Amino acid sequence: MARIENLSVVGRLAPSPTGAQHVGNARTYLIAWLSARTAGKRGQSPSQGDSPLFPAASGRVVLRIEDIDSPRVKAGAAEQACADLTWLGLDWDEGPVIQTSRLPLYAAALERLRQNDVVYPCTCSRSDVDRAASAPHLDHEGPVYPGTCASRRAADVTVLEGRPYCWRFRVPEMTPEFVDGFLGPVRLDLHSLGGDFVVWKAPRGGLPDTPAYQLAVVVDDAAQGVTEVVRGDDLVPSTPRQLLLYAALGLTPPGFIHVPLVVGPDGRRLAKRHPPGRAARGGGAGGEPRRPAGVVVRVDRRDSADAGRGTPDTVSTRHDSAFTVCPDAGGVARDRVWLLSGSPSRSASQR
């Protein structure tokens, strides 16, 4: 989708409190924050007296804690994520908004989907829907749903006689295409990437039924006025699913920017369970708080399908030119630049 010019940009930071934030998280948060803060109003120049880094018309940033994946939520992780963001020098204008406090909004969205008959109740075993609450990643998209319950209509829920069920969104024949702010035009086939997808989980293990990731983030981004979503490129397959939900709910979608992932020494993407990627506060990097202002942030565009999954060279952005922020590096140490960019720091003249 084309970027919207002359409108204020609203970006978002959306940590999930399922464990310690890692270097890859920190890098993506920095890119998202810089993208919004340096955006201003598209096509407008800073007014006289404005900061060269953050003009008066700079974009807004909202903070959301995505905690609906309750079995995996860790005590204290939400507070730690906020502390890590503050330590990185990132601020926000709204929030934190807590997803588990917004369940009525998600339920209302599900009801609208039911009324439009674009979802149906699915009674298939839990084994093929147990990843629905979490943001899906490229390495665990899961099996293609065979369509066992796809002949049902939304109204058929009344004849299920107490059987547990989830709600699946019926994927149309054509998958929506979109223009990614970093990757460019993206064309996927959702029928080969899981098929009809879960928007509401069935109750299990004594836990109530809950919204799935895809529905919750669409409702939240629309409600918070988010115009720009910056996230890792492992979530590219989520975008056409979310575009379908935006259309079904009559909502305006944001622009999407998917950046390459940071990988560990073993070549695998960093995860909260991955020791080399833990501790966004720097671990051996000293841990002394310093603001990241002054770092020049850019990425080398890669043509391969697995862009960014080799040795991560520098931090990525989606613009034609690199972000250049205020010339004072603010005391950012070489180890901090490495922590945020995934490579040893280099001077601006070398980039």
GIMO-V473520 format. One record per pair of residues at least 4 apart in sequence whose C-alpha atoms are under 6 Angstrom apart, sorted by the first residue. I is the first residue (numbers start at 0). J is the second residue. Records with the same first field share a line. If there is no record, write none. Layout:
# GIMO-V473520
I->J ; J
This chain:
# GIMO-V473520
0->177 ; 178
4->41
5->40 ; 41 ; 42
6->40
7->40 ; 58
8->58 ; 226
9->58 ; 59 ; 60 ; 225 ; 226
10->35 ; 60 ; 225 ; 227
11->60 ; 61 ; 62
12->62
13->62 ; 63 ; 64
14->64
15->64 ; 65 ; 66
16->72 ; 76 ; 77
17->71 ; 72 ; 73
18->73 ; 76 ; 271
19->271
20->279
21->276 ; 277 ; 278 ; 279
22->276 ; 279
23->261
26->339
29->33
30->34
31->229
32->36
33->37
34->38
35->58
36->57 ; 58
37->53 ; 57
38->57 ; 58
39->56 ; 57 ; 58
40->56
45->49 ; 54
49->54 ; 55
50->54
52->324 ; 325
53->57
60->91 ; 92
61->91 ; 92 ; 93
62->94 ; 95
63->95 ; 96 ; 97
64->97
65->98
66->98
67->99
68->132
84->89
85->89
86->288
87->290
88->290
112->117
113->118 ; 153
116->153
117->168 ; 169
118->167 ; 168 ; 169
119->151 ; 152 ; 153 ; 166 ; 167
120->164 ; 165 ; 166
121->148 ; 164 ; 165 ; 166
122->164
125->129
131->197 ; 211
132->211 ; 212
133->212
134->212
135->140
136->233 ; 234
137->233
142->193
143->193 ; 194
144->193 ; 194
164->201
165->199 ; 200 ; 201
166->197 ; 198 ; 199
167->195 ; 196 ; 197 ; 198
168->195 ; 196
169->195
170->195
174->188
175->239
176->185 ; 186
177->184 ; 185
178->183 ; 184 ; 185
179->183 ; 184 ; 255 ; 256
180->256 ; 317
181->256 ; 317
189->194
190->194
198->211 ; 214
199->209 ; 210 ; 211
200->208 ; 209 ; 210
201->208
202->206 ; 207 ; 208
216->220
219->223
220->225
226->253 ; 254
227->253 ; 254 ; 255
228->255
229->256 ; 257
230->257
231->257 ; 258 ; 259 ; 260
232->257 ; 258 ; 259
245->249 ; 250
259->307
260->307
261->268 ; 311
262->266 ; 267 ; 268 ; 269
263->267 ; 269
269->273 ; 276
278->282
280->286
281->286
284->334
292->328
293->324 ; 325 ; 326 ; 327 ; 328
295->323
296->314 ; 322
297->314 ; 315 ; 316 ; 321
298->313 ; 314 ; 315
301->306
307->311
311->341
312->342
313->340
314->340
333->344
336->340 ; 344
337->341 ; 342 ; 343 ; 344
